[in-house]
Amino acid sequence: MAIISPENSMSDALGKRGPALKRYRKLEDDRSSWKAQWQEITDYLLPRRGRYLIESQGTKGRVRNSKIIDNSAGQALRTLSAGMMSGMTSPTRPWFRFQTRDDTIMEQEGVKRYLGEVEAVLRRVLAGSNFYNSASTLYTELGAFGTGAMYRRRHPQHVVNYRTLTAGEFVIAENEYNQVDTLGRDFTMTVAQIVEQFIFDKDSGNFDWAKCSDTVKNLWNNRNYDQLINIVHMVQPRRPSERDLSKMDGVNRPYTDTYFEKGGENDVLLQDGGHFRRPFFCVRWDVLNGDVYGYSPAMEQLGDIKQLQHEQRRKAQAIDKMVNPPMTAPVSLKGKPTTVIAGGTTYVDAQNGGAGFQPAYLVQPQLQHMLLDIQEVQARIQRGFYADLFAMMINSDRRQMTATEVAERHEEKLALLGPVLQRMNTELLDPLLEDLFFICMEEGLLPEAPEALTEADIEIKYVSILAQAQEASAASSMERTVAFAGNLVGIAPDVLDNIDLDEAIREYADILGGSPKLLREVNERDKIRQARADAAQQEAMAAQANQGADTARLLSEADTQNPNALTELLGRGQSTNV
């Protein structure tokens, strides 16, 4: 595979950092109202996720899970993430398919074969990249914080590379159609990384220090290579007035690709490039009108999660007081060797009545009521994260559970997930597959398209187990209709004339996501039927000819000398003629 040329180009960046930084800080202010809730989710659910302050290298490994006693919510979230992966984008089974909007074009020669080859190429590229690892992380972010963002880069060996961002690391903005079209992220890079990626020109071997601040230059000259610098990366649409539509270089492409130091000089950009297509994908679990960031199952269950931690802490305290109660002792023992450990001995003067240690009060906690409430809270958390449904999704890959079985067992859960799945398709999977299609086309990885697709619109059909489960009701009704007609055949054989069986089998395969290779093209099917009919006609004619020949042979071999049925027949015939 050829090495992919960089997608970004450099240009004079004078005076461009200021507007970009101003927009980023405005989006930061818009995001600030969400931080408090995200921080609570981080504290009680995902202690290793979330970036709300730029941290130094020495504090990244510190303990963060001090508020978590019961991890039932974390386990439910992992089940949700694994279930979304298994049910929507499973790496072990096909989950998308291409088809034309016009069914007549789909049936033309070579169309299905071409689309099948394209699907195979895209699946290989996704499997060879880090997409599935990044998707799993994205589903976790989505279930916890309600908003997930994934950034795409070109890769010299694996075609594409994806990176999932965590809450607090990025800001987003919508266009007038409520589509996320702007992404900004705040992160840190070492001085060495900045110089290697932006300053040093490998072709010429020169350093372009005009792209960075004097701070970075001085740190490099003083060999402080590991010093962290705050970097802002902005991707946003370019206004028509900001670009020359007749040019397609980096600074005139539809989307910006801008890197700059957050605390650098106002007229300096590390990189000012562009993209032809939006290189990121942002999806929300649920979003209210007027909001940019989404709401998550974790936000809905946050009260139960905090209550569970409180109850588990009180239960532990009650058990601790029961097995290790507070003790009292006489004043005479003060300052003398004493012990309350198992097997220990404390000597007490008999004249004082032998008084020694004893519990300050009798602790007999009634834990059964608390345990019942804990179980109830845990069950609510499990239901809130759809753990029962997604646990079955995970098992379905091992047991190959059909989509119909899934739909029958959890129809009400699927109904609740319907809007979420549709949003996943619209905001994540549709733009991701469309972007990957054009990248593979640019890399020459796709076969030549047939002429029938020159003006045809290609659409994406999802055939994952969750997508099929959403359509399983249609398949079930079709099965019942055909079965009912089959039961009536014994009474009225002509009843099957009401059903187009050819259309039924194709519609059924389409609903269940059957491979296009299973069904022959219409032209090929008609040729087979015509050949079968011609063969049957020839066989019938041959059988008729053989029957006539056999009759003639029998007649020629018949004994007409002795009386028999044939002579009697001939005799009657002769007498009749006379």
Stockholm file with secondary structure:
# STOCKHOLM 1.0

chainA/1-578         MAIISPENSMSDALGKRGPALKRYRKLEDDRSSWKAQWQEITDYLLPRRGRYLIESQGTKGRVRNSKIIDNSAGQALRTLSAGMMSGMTSPTRPWFRFQTRDDTIMEQEGVKRYLGEVEAVLRRVLAGSNFYNSASTLYTELGAFGTGAMYRRRHPQHVVNYRTLTAGEFVIAENEYNQVDTLGRDFTMTVAQIVEQFIFDKDSGNFDWAKCSDTVKNLWNNRNYDQLINIVHMVQPRRPSERDLSKMDGVNRPYTDTYFEKGGENDVLLQDGGHFRRPFFCVRWDVLNGDVYGYSPAMEQLGDIKQLQHEQRRKAQAIDKMVNPPMTAPVSLKGKPTTVIAGGTTYVDAQNGGAGFQPAYLVQPQLQHMLLDIQEVQARIQRGFYADLFAMMINSDRRQMTATEVAERHEEKLALLGPVLQRMNTELLDPLLEDLFFICMEEGLLPEAPEALTEADIEIKYVSILAQAQEASAASSMERTVAFAGNLVGIAPDVLDNIDLDEAIREYADILGGSPKLLREVNERDKIRQARADAAQQEAMAAQANQGADTARLLSEADTQNPNALTELLGRGQSTNV
#=GR chainA/1-578 SS CCCCCCSCCCCCCTTCHHHHHHHHHHHHHHHHHHHHHHHHHHHHTCTTCCCCSCCCGGGTTSCCCTTCSCCHHHHHHHHHHHHHHHHHSCTTSCCEEEEESSHHHHTSTTHHHHHHHHHHHHHHHHHHTTHHHHHHHHHHHHHHHSEEEEEEEEETTTEEEEEEECTTSEEEEECTTSCEEEEEEEEEEEHHHHIIIIIBCTTTCCBCGGGSCHHHHHHHHTTCTTCEEEEEEEECBCCGGGSCTTCCSGGGSSEEEEEEETTSCTTCCSEEEEESSCCEEEEESBCCTTCSSCBCHHHHTHHHHHHHHHHHHHHHHHHHHHHSCCEECCGGGTTSCCCCSTTCCCCCCGGGTTCCCEESSCCCCCHHHHHHHHHHHHHHHHHHTTHHHHHHHHHHHHHTCCHHHHHHHSHHHHHHHHHHHHHHIIIIIHHHHHHHHHHHHHTTCSCCCCGGGSSCCEEEEECSHHHHHHHHHHHHHHHHHHHHHHHHTTTCGGGGGGSCHHHHHHHHHHHTTCCGGGSCCHHHHHHHHHHHHHHHHHHHHHHHHHHHHHHHHHHHHCCCSSCCHHHHHHHHHHHHHC
#=GC SS_cons         CCCCCCSCCCCCCTTCHHHHHHHHHHHHHHHHHHHHHHHHHHHHTCTTCCCCSCCCGGGTTSCCCTTCSCCHHHHHHHHHHHHHHHHHSCTTSCCEEEEESSHHHHTSTTHHHHHHHHHHHHHHHHHHTTHHHHHHHHHHHHHHHSEEEEEEEEETTTEEEEEEECTTSEEEEECTTSCEEEEEEEEEEEHHHHIIIIIBCTTTCCBCGGGSCHHHHHHHHTTCTTCEEEEEEEECBCCGGGSCTTCCSGGGSSEEEEEEETTSCTTCCSEEEEESSCCEEEEESBCCTTCSSCBCHHHHTHHHHHHHHHHHHHHHHHHHHHHSCCEECCGGGTTSCCCCSTTCCCCCCGGGTTCCCEESSCCCCCHHHHHHHHHHHHHHHHHHTTHHHHHHHHHHHHHTCCHHHHHHHSHHHHHHHHHHHHHHIIIIIHHHHHHHHHHHHHTTCSCCCCGGGSSCCEEEEECSHHHHHHHHHHHHHHHHHHHHHHHHTTTCGGGGGGSCHHHHHHHHHHHTTCCGGGSCCHHHHHHHHHHHHHHHHHHHHHHHHHHHHHHHHHHHHCCCSSCCHHHHHHHHHHHHHC
//
